[in-house]
């Protein structure tokens, strides 16, 4: 059946073949995103059940699971480490060199990423599946260029952008955020013809996701009071604090060589398995004090729905857990954990203000923190709006995201762009000069 379809596809005109390839790839991204969502949910539910039964389980699962994932990555997962968004961004810059781009995107990498994320959540690491879905989506779409022999660099770049956008859209059930993310973060400028392909891919991946998961909202539906000028002071306070914490987090992730003790840095390089186990043990200890394991979606959803907020110590412990997970180099995203950090920031300010705006403060903190970490304020605002059905907070979240992203500029770090540059350097000398986009502070 598949061979027959491929044979028929090769008989079609080049332009028609390219369009069909894009649509088929987008549908595949949506299907894989659904599979990853379900597998990740089951894996974390299994970890949570074992932890409920045996309190000491994280002390075993995190160190041992981390070492097992690290071993798997060293065998089949080179290129699948970390978030995955920087790899997709780096691949955009070398789209005119397929042999180089395939070291950043490919079906092998997509499979390793899938397995690594599920295993990481099943072990209890603090990570999200949304960022990695970008690399998986981009890998699947990029692999489709083989069905269009005359595909040029522009078309390959369109496939990467569409795959990344479709990945965000299908993972979060946020089609608008997927489109904005591609334009704002994956590429600062895109070809005019790309927009139609990108939107079409997002729609198709979203339809596939909806068919299996339904019209869900990631953090549930929240109800908040209409906009009032009384929210301005708490909004500014929450946004500035989130900007400082998010900017600091990005700086720490990009510059571990500047703050890790020299002996620890050398030990990390010479004994990677021991370092992963040590980070896992630290995360396990933090998780015994506060529910920081996994993406944080469950604890955050409960806090937002109740309006009671998270305990004051949740934020610092989640911060340590997320940073520790990042330093291990294991596959894992920071989108959902950053949103949980933001809810923790908002929770700090709840005792100072009226109960009627408690939910709004947590939501504002979530958007602000994501904007500070990713330096993508439009994407952060739209993601939160779509993930919570919080259309009443559009103005507040936009303002908070812009303030937090501006404050985060103080650290002169752009997490994904800086890591993308590092990924390109890690490829070694390239066959030809690659045009690099500079971040404007």
N, C-alpha and C positions, 0 to 999 in steps of 0.2 A: 504493500500500500504506500509506504513512505517513498520507496524507490520510484513508484509510478508518479507520485506527486512531484518529486524532484525532477524527473524526466520531463514532465509537462511544463514545469516552471522554466526549464532551460530553453524551451521552445518559444517562450513569450518574448516580445520586444524588450529592449533594455530598460526603458523607462517604466513599463508596466511591471517588469520583474523587480525593479528596485522598490517600487511602491508596495507590492505584495510582500516582499522580504521584510520591509519595515513593519507592516501590520502583523505578520506572523511572529516576528520577533517580539513585538510589544505584547501580543497575547501570551507568548511564552514567559515573558517577564512577569506578567500579572499572575500566571499560574504558579511560577516558582516562588513569588513573594507570598502567596497564600500558603504554600507548602512550608515555607520557612516560618511564617507566623504561627502556624499550628504546631510545627515541630518544636519551636522555641517555647511556646506556651506549655506543651506537655513536658518538656525537659525541665523547665523551672518548677512546674507543679510537682514533678517527682522529687526534685531537690527540696522543695518546701515541705512535702509530706514526710520525707526522711528526717528533716530537721525538727519537725514537730514531734516525731517519735523519739529521736535520739538527739539531744541538745548538742552533743559533741560532733555530730556528723560534719559540719563545715570545717572543723579542724583537720579532717581527713580529706574531704572531697575537694577543697580548694587547692591545697598543695599538690596532692597526687593528680587531680584533674588538670591542673595547670601544667605540670611536667609532661603529662601525656599529650596535651594539645601542642605544647612546644615541640615535642618529638615529632608529632604528625606534621607540623608546619615545616620542620627542617627536612622532612622526607618528600612531601608532595605539595607543600603549601607555600613555597617561595613566591612572594608577591601578594600573598593573601593576608599578611599581618596587618594589624591596626584597623583603622576605621574603614578604609576603602575609598573614601571620597578624594583624598589626595592622589591616590593612584589614578582615579578616573580623570582628575584635572591634569595630571602629568601626561596621561595618554592623549589628551586633546592637543597637547603641544607637539607631540611626535606622531600625529595621525598620518603625516606624509611619509612615515617610515614604518611600514607594517611589522617588520621583523623586530623593531624596538617596542612598538605599542603592544605586541603580543606578550611581552615580558611583564606587562602591567595588567592586561586584560586577556582573559581566555577562559575556555570552559573548564580546564583543570583548576584554575584559580577560583572560579565560581563554585566548583564542587568543594574545594578545600575550605573556602570561606563559609559555605553552608554548614559543613560538618563542624568547623571550629566554633561558629556562633552557637549552635545547638549544644555542643559539648561544654562551652564556656558558661552558658546559662544553667545547664544541668549541674555544673560544678559549683555555681553560686557567685561567679565573678560579677562585678558591677559594670554592666555593659548593656548596650541596646542593639537591636537588629536593624534599625532603620538606615543608618549610615552605610553599613555593609551591603544592604540591599541595593544601594547605588552602584557599587562595584560589580555586584552580581548582575544587575540589570544591564549595565554598560558592557560587561563581558559577553552576555548572551547576545545583545544587539550587535556588538562588534564582530562576533563570530559569524553573523549573518552576511557580512560583506563578501564572504567566499561564494555566495550564490549569485553575486553580481560581478563577473570577472573584470568589467571595465570600471569598477568603482574607483573614484579618485579620492584624494585626501579630504575634499569637502564632504563627500557622501559619508566617508568613514567617520568624520567628525560629527556629522549629523546623527549618525547611529549612536555614537557614544553619548552625546547630549540627550537624545531621546531616551536611551536606555537608563541613564541616571535619573532623569525626570520621572520616567515611568516607575522606577524603583521607589522613589520617595512617595509618589502618589499612591501606589499599591500598598506600600508598607503602612502608611499612616491613614489611608483612605482620605487623602487631602489632594485632590487633583489640581486645584489652583496653586497650592504651595509647591507642587512638583514643577509646574511651569515656571513660577517665579524663581525657584531655587536654581533651575538650569540657567536662567538669564542672569541672576544676581550673583551666584556663587560659582557654578561650574565654569562659566565663561563670561567675562566682562562684556564681550561683544560677540554677536553671532551673525552669520549670514542671513540675509533677508529670507531666503527660501527655507531656512531651518525652522522658523516658527510654526509653519503649517505642519511639518512632519512631527515636530515636538509635541504640539497640542494633540494631534491625532494619536500618537503613541500613548500619551497620558490617558486619553479617553479610553482607548482600547484596553490598556492594562487595568484601568480603574473599573471598567465594565466586568472584566474577568474576576477581579477581586470582589466586586459587589455580588457577583453570581454565587460565590462560595461563602463569603463572610457576611453578606447583608450590608445594609446602610448603617454601620456602627460608627460611634465616635470614640476615639482612643481613650480619652479621659472622662467619658460620660457627658451628659448635657448639664450645663450649669445655668442657673438663673441669677442674674445680678440686677441691682437697681439701675435705672437710667443714669446717663452721665450727669454729674453735678460738679460744680466748681470746687466743692469740698474735697474732692478726690485728688486735687492737684498737689497739695503738700505731701500726703503719703505716697503718691505716685512718684514724685521726684526723689523722695528719700529711698524708696525701694529700688528705683532704677539706678541711682548712683551707687548704692551698696552692691547691687547685682553686677553693675559694670566693673567695679573694682575687683570683686571676687572672680567673675568670669574672665576678666582680662588677666588676672594673676594666674588662673588655672591654665590659660592658653600659653602664657609665658613659661610656666613650669614645664608644660608638655614639650614645648619647642626647644627649651634650653636646659635639659637635665645636667649637661656637662658644666653648667655654671652654678648649680646649687647643690648637687649631690656631693657628699664628701669624697675626696679623691680615692680613698681606699675602697669605699663602697662602689664607686664607678668602675674601678679596676676589677673588683670581685664580680660585678654584674657582667662584665665582658668575658672574664675567664671562667666563670661558673654560672652560665645562664640558667641551667635547671635549678640550681640551688637558689638563685635570685628569684625565679618565678615561684618556687615553693615558699620562700620567705615572704614575698608579697601576698601570696595566698593565705598564709597564716595570719598576717596582719589584718587582711580584709575579714577573715573569719572572726577574729577577736572584736573588730569594730561591729560586725554584724550581730554579735551576741548582746550588744548594748542597744542598738537601734536596727530597724528592719531595712538595711541598706542593700541587701543582696539583689541581684538582677537589675532591671532597668529602673525600678522604682515606681512603675506605673500603678501597681496595686496600692501601695501605701499612699501615693499622691492622690489617686482617685478617691480613696476613702476620706482623706483630709479635705479635699475640695468639695466633695459632696456634703460633708457634715459641717463645713465651715469652722471646724475646731482647730485646724492647723496641725503642724507637726511639732514634736518636742524641739527645744532649742538646740539640743546636741545632735539632732539628725543631720543638719547641714555640715558641720565640720567632719562628722564621721563618714557621710556620703562622699564628701570632697576627698578625704583620704582614700576611700575605697575606689573611687573612680580614677584618681591619679595613680594609685598602685596598679590597677588593672591596665591602664595605659602604658605604664613603664614596663610591664611584662612583654609588650609587643604582641600579645595574643589578638586574634581577630575580635573586633568589638567596636560598636559605635558609641557616640557620646550625646546623640540628640536627646533621647528619652531621659538618660541620667541627668543631663543638664537641665531639663525641664523640672525634674524632681528637686535639683539644687535650688532652682528658682522658687519653687513652692516653699522650700525651707527658708529662703530669704524673706519672702512675704510673711511667713509665720512668725518671724522675729518681731514684726511690727504690729501684730494683731492686738496685743494688750494695750497699745497706745491709742487705738481708734475704735469707733463704734462697731458693734457686731454686724451691722447691716452691710458694711463694706469688706468684711473679712474674706469672703470668697473672691472678691475683685482684687484684693491685695495679693492673694496667692497667685491668681491668674496673671496679674501684671508682672509679678516676680518671675514667673515661668517664661513669659515672652522676653523679658529683659535679660534674664540669664542666658537664654539661647542666643540672643542677639549679641551679647558680650563675648560669648565663647566663639561663635562662628563669624562674627562681624557681618551678618546678613540680616539686617533689621526687618526688611520687607518679608522675607521668607519666615522669620520667626513670628511676626504678627499674624500672617495668614495661616501658618501651621496651627497656632493656638486657636484662632477663630474657627477653623474647620474641625479641629480635634475636640472642641468642647461645645460646638454650636453656639459660640459666644459672640454673635454678631453685634450685640449691644455694647461690646467693649472695643469696637474697632478703633475709635479715636484714642482711647486710653492705652491700648496695647501698642499702637503705632508710635505714640509719643514716648512711652516707656522704652520701647525697642531702640528708638533713635537716640535717646539720652544714654542708655546703657552702652550702645555701640560706640558712641562718642567718648564716653568715659574710658572704655576699654582701649581706645587708641593711645592712651597714656603709656601703655606697656609696649608700644611699637611692635606688636605681634599680630599676625594674621594666621591663625592656626592652620587651616587647610592649605592656604597658598604657600606658607613656609614649608610645610611638610611635603607639598607637591614638588617644590624646588629640590628638597632633599632627596625625594624619590628619583628625580631625574639625575641628580649627581650620583646616586647609587648605581645607576645603570652603566657608569663608566663613560669613556669617550664615545660620543655619538658619531654616526657616519657623516653627518653634516650639521651645520649650525642650526640650533633650534631657537626660534624666537621666544623669548620669555617675557611675560607680562609682569611689570613691576607694581607693587602695591603702593598706593598713594596714601601716606599717613594723614 
